[in-house]
Amino acid sequence: MMLDSPALPIVSEHAGRRAADFLALCKPRVTAMVLVTTAVGYYLGGTAAPLDYVRLLSTLIGTGLAASGTLALNQYIERDRDALMHRTRDRPLPDGRVAPLDALVFGALLTVAGLLYLTLAVDPLPALVTAVTTVTYLFAYTPLKPRTSLCSIVGAVPGALPPLTGWAAARGSLGIEAGVLFAIMFLWQIPHSLAIACLYRDDYARAGIRLLPVIEPDGSSTGRHILSNSFALLLVALMPTMIGLAGPIYFFVALSLGLGLVLASARLARSASAVDARRLLLATLVYLPLLLIVMAADKLPVSPW
């Protein structure tokens, strides 16, 4: 005779929800973006054909672990501020579904595991780049958010480093090409992050986060920063062709995408409206993946020296 065990589905359902909450701490979409840009950096930095896919996979595993852990630690640090914002108050920590100590241990273990894995399975240099990403994100950008609008500039640094992790893993060194990749990623983040800040100005203000759209009354300074960085990005994004990293097809695609982004930025700078902020956000989301795809597709042979 078989006895029913209704407790088993309940336990299984609870375990599934628990796993989903810890996964949410890792911000899967952000981690996926980190992995994509890391993979692009690895591909662009590779000098051998075919690529060492085992090394690439190891790079992505280590980077994914470290990125997930860093994002979990960020949510641990910002749990009180997240509770004040409508867009973040349902996250596992402010909602009480995950205990702060559990999130702290989880994030720390993932981060350390990722850095150790990169060091041992790939190379110390990509591990160092990833460690700098973690440190600047958690101990520079995050503490500055309630203190100064310069946090957007500081926060663009860790966001621009993942391609350098990939490049360092493929080449074992960094150079001018890696610096250009960093500059593209850095400049892209300013209009992207400020467009988001324009859309969620009230939410950020409620949490005391001093982004530029929060602290200025009319949006004029925000518009100038967005437009100037978009124009700088237009110029810097042409450099991969100039330095022999990508070919002429990339040049014309980068020019077209850059002009479109400058136009969207100019519209927001003129109107300071939520509609134009949303259009700019969409433009940035289209710009970066297309730019990276075409850069990779039009890659020129890279000298190993």
C-alpha positions in Angstrom: 0.0 0.0 0.0 1.4 3.4 -1.0 1.0 6.3 1.3 0.6 9.9 -0.1 3.2 12.4 0.9 1.8 15.9 0.3 4.8 17.4 2.1 7.1 16.5 -0.8 5.5 18.9 -3.4 5.5 21.7 -0.8 9.1 21.2 0.0 10.0 21.1 -3.7 8.0 24.2 -4.4 9.7 26.0 -1.5 13.1 24.9 -2.8 12.3 26.2 -6.3 11.2 29.6 -5.0 14.3 29.8 -2.8 16.6 29.0 -5.8 14.8 31.6 -7.9 15.4 34.2 -5.2 19.1 33.5 -5.0 19.2 33.6 -8.8 17.5 37.0 -8.7 20.3 38.2 -6.5 22.7 37.5 -9.4 20.7 39.8 -11.8 20.8 37.3 -14.7 20.2 39.9 -17.4 23.1 42.1 -16.2 25.3 39.0 -15.8 24.4 37.9 -19.3 25.5 41.4 -20.6 28.8 41.0 -18.8 29.4 37.6 -20.4 28.5 38.8 -23.9 31.0 41.7 -23.7 33.6 39.5 -22.2 33.2 37.0 -25.0 33.5 39.8 -27.6 36.6 41.0 -25.9 38.0 37.5 -26.0 37.2 37.0 -29.7 38.6 40.4 -30.7 41.8 39.7 -28.7 42.3 36.2 -30.0 45.3 35.7 -32.4 45.0 32.0 -33.0 42.6 30.3 -35.4 40.5 28.5 -34.3 39.9 30.1 -31.0 40.7 28.2 -27.8 37.0 27.5 -26.9 38.0 25.7 -23.7 39.8 28.7 -22.5 36.9 30.9 -23.5 34.5 28.7 -21.6 36.7 28.9 -18.5 36.9 32.7 -18.8 33.1 32.9 -19.0 32.6 30.6 -16.1 35.0 32.5 -13.8 33.6 35.9 -15.0 30.0 34.7 -14.6 30.6 33.6 -11.0 32.4 36.8 -10.0 29.9 39.0 -11.7 27.0 37.2 -10.1 28.6 37.4 -6.7 29.4 41.1 -7.1 25.8 41.9 -8.0 24.5 39.9 -5.1 26.9 41.8 -2.7 25.7 45.0 -4.3 22.1 44.1 -3.5 23.2 43.3 0.1 24.8 46.7 0.5 21.8 48.5 -1.1 19.0 46.6 0.5 17.7 49.5 2.5 17.7 51.9 -0.5 16.1 49.2 -2.7 13.2 49.0 -0.2 12.4 52.7 -0.8 12.1 52.4 -4.6 9.1 51.0 -6.4 11.2 49.4 -9.1 13.4 47.5 -6.6 11.3 46.9 -3.4 10.2 43.5 -4.6 13.7 42.2 -4.8 14.5 39.2 -2.5 16.3 41.2 0.2 14.0 44.2 0.7 11.0 41.9 0.4 12.4 39.7 3.2 12.6 36.5 1.1 16.4 36.2 1.6 18.1 37.0 4.9 20.9 39.6 4.6 23.5 37.2 6.1 22.6 34.6 3.5 23.0 37.0 0.7 26.3 38.3 2.0 27.7 34.7 2.3 26.3 33.7 -1.1 27.7 36.8 -2.8 31.1 36.5 -1.2 31.5 32.8 -2.0 30.5 33.3 -5.7 32.9 36.3 -6.1 35.9 34.5 -4.5 35.2 31.3 -6.4 35.0 33.3 -9.7 38.3 35.1 -9.0 40.1 31.9 -8.0 38.8 30.0 -11.0 40.0 32.7 -13.4 43.4 32.8 -11.7 43.9 29.0 -11.8 42.0 28.0 -14.9 42.8 31.0 -17.2 45.4 33.5 -16.1 46.1 36.0 -13.2 45.6 39.0 -15.5 41.9 38.5 -16.3 41.4 37.7 -12.6 43.0 41.0 -11.7 40.8 42.9 -14.2 37.8 41.2 -12.7 38.9 42.0 -9.2 39.2 45.7 -10.1 35.7 45.5 -11.5 34.4 44.1 -8.2 36.3 46.6 -6.1 35.3 49.7 -8.1 31.7 48.6 -8.3 31.2 47.8 -4.6 33.6 50.2 -2.9 33.6 53.2 -5.2 30.4 53.4 -7.3 27.9 52.0 -4.7 29.0 54.3 -1.8 29.0 57.4 -4.0 25.4 57.0 -5.2 23.9 58.8 -2.2 26.7 61.4 -2.1 27.4 62.8 -5.6 26.2 62.8 -9.2 29.7 61.8 -10.2 28.7 58.3 -9.2 27.6 57.8 -12.8 31.1 58.5 -14.1 32.7 56.2 -11.5 30.1 53.5 -12.2 31.0 53.5 -15.9 34.4 52.1 -15.0 33.4 48.7 -13.8 30.8 48.5 -16.5 33.5 49.0 -19.1 36.0 46.4 -17.8 34.5 43.1 -18.9 35.7 43.3 -22.5 39.2 43.8 -21.0 38.8 40.6 -19.0 38.1 38.7 -22.3 40.9 40.4 -24.1 43.4 39.7 -21.3 42.3 36.0 -21.2 42.9 35.7 -25.0 46.1 37.7 -25.3 47.7 37.5 -21.8 48.2 41.3 -22.0 46.4 44.6 -22.5 47.2 47.2 -25.1 45.7 50.1 -27.1 43.0 48.0 -28.7 41.8 47.0 -25.2 41.9 50.6 -24.2 39.7 51.5 -27.1 37.2 48.8 -26.2 37.2 50.2 -22.6 36.6 53.8 -23.9 33.6 52.7 -26.1 32.0 50.8 -23.2 32.7 53.7 -20.8 31.2 56.4 -23.0 28.2 54.3 -23.9 27.2 53.9 -20.3 26.7 57.7 -19.7 23.8 58.3 -22.0 22.4 54.9 -21.2 22.5 55.3 -17.4 21.3 58.9 -17.5 18.4 58.0 -19.7 17.3 55.5 -17.1 17.8 58.1 -14.4 15.6 60.5 -16.2 12.8 57.9 -16.4 13.1 56.9 -12.8 14.0 60.3 -11.3 11.3 60.2 -8.6 12.2 56.7 -7.5 15.9 57.5 -7.2 15.1 60.7 -5.3 12.9 58.7 -2.9 16.0 56.5 -2.1 18.3 59.5 -1.8 20.4 58.5 -4.8 22.0 61.7 -6.2 22.0 61.1 -9.9 22.3 64.2 -12.1 18.6 64.2 -13.2 17.6 64.0 -9.5 19.6 67.0 -8.2 19.1 69.5 -11.0 15.6 71.1 -11.6 15.4 71.5 -15.3 17.5 68.8 -16.9 19.8 71.1 -18.8 23.0 69.8 -17.4 21.8 66.2 -17.9 21.1 67.0 -21.5 24.6 68.5 -22.0 26.3 65.5 -20.4 24.3 63.0 -22.5 24.9 64.9 -25.7 28.7 65.5 -25.1 29.3 61.8 -24.2 27.3 60.6 -27.2 29.3 62.8 -29.5 32.6 61.6 -27.9 31.3 58.0 -28.3 30.6 58.7 -32.0 34.3 59.6 -32.5 35.9 57.0 -30.3 33.8 54.2 -31.8 35.5 54.8 -35.2 38.9 54.1 -33.7 38.8 50.3 -34.1 39.1 50.8 -37.9 41.8 53.4 -37.4 44.0 51.1 -35.3 43.4 48.0 -37.5 41.1 46.1 -35.2 38.1 46.2 -37.5 37.5 46.9 -41.2 35.7 49.5 -43.2 32.2 47.9 -42.9 32.5 48.4 -39.2 33.5 52.0 -39.7 30.4 52.9 -41.6 28.1 51.0 -39.3 29.7 52.7 -36.3 29.3 56.1 -37.9 25.6 55.4 -38.7 24.8 54.1 -35.2 26.7 57.0 -33.6 24.9 59.6 -35.6 21.6 58.0 -34.6 22.6 58.1 -30.9 23.7 61.7 -31.1 20.3 62.6 -32.7 18.4 60.8 -29.9 20.6 62.5 -27.3 20.0 65.9 -28.9 16.2 65.4 -28.8 16.4 64.6 -25.1 18.7 67.5 -24.4 16.2 69.8 -26.1 13.0 68.5 -24.6 14.0 66.8 -21.2 10.9 64.7 -21.7 10.2 61.2 -20.5 9.2 60.2 -24.1 12.6 61.2 -25.4 14.4 59.6 -22.5 12.7 56.3 -23.3 13.7 56.8 -27.0 17.3 57.4 -26.0 17.3 54.3 -23.7 16.0 52.2 -26.6 18.7 53.7 -28.9 21.4 52.8 -26.5 20.1 49.2 -26.2 20.1 48.9 -30.0 23.5 50.6 -30.4 25.8 48.5 -28.3 24.9 44.9 -29.4 24.9 46.0 -33.1 28.2 47.7 -32.7 29.8 44.7 -31.0 28.4 42.2 -33.5 29.6 44.2 -36.5 33.0 44.8 -34.9 33.4 41.1 -34.3 32.1 40.2 -37.8 34.5 42.7 -39.4 37.5 41.9 -37.3 40.9 42.2 -39.0 43.8 39.8 -38.2 45.4 40.9 -35.0 49.2 40.8 -34.5 50.2 38.6 -31.6 52.7 41.3 -30.7 
